[in-house]
């Protein structure tokens, strides 16, 4: 502030400068000191100049010290938090790794369901519907592909060949999830990883229930 007042006082006339000295109680202390310095530079020296400096200098120095301490208090929290890593914020989503895991363990339908749940968590029902349509179309393609194999090779088609087709279908579906749906429907927006263990337990329970129904049908 003193520098600003010094530049300001250089443009004042002598009567204006003496006004700062004689009515110093109405002005800031550093403004009065700047007026005194400007008077001295012009060869003017009020009789009470030294007494005024002795009175005002400690006040100005104290003000400057308080200003420095306040600036330090304002800067310290910013500096302390600037290097502290913050957790990602955003909706809880199943990660691409979880979608791959469920697709390969169970079916691309399981991975697709997780992706659909992500879309609803992002409040994107339209995108969720498009994922469902893709799964239905891919499931139909798998079904008719197996029918074609059966028609082409007859009943002698091996179970291993069916399993290979299923693995290939799951692999292609996973690639589409990762390379098309995830970049376009989720993208680079921040999110937190959603726990996948509850979903895994649900899938295992459903798989066990389907197995029991299948075994009961065979028994009949």
Secondary structure, DSSP 8 states (H G I E B T S, - for coil): -HHHHHHHHTTS-HHHHHHHHHTGGGS-HHHHHHHHHHHHHTT---TTHHHHHHHHHHHHHHHHHHHHHHHHHHHHHHHHHHTS-----SEEE--HHHHHHHHHHT-HHHHHHHHHHHHHHTT-HHHHHHHHHHHHHHHHHHHHHHHHHHHHHGGG--HHHHHHHHHHHHHHHHHHIIIIIHHHHTTT--EEE---HHHHHHHHHHHHHHHHHHHHHHH-
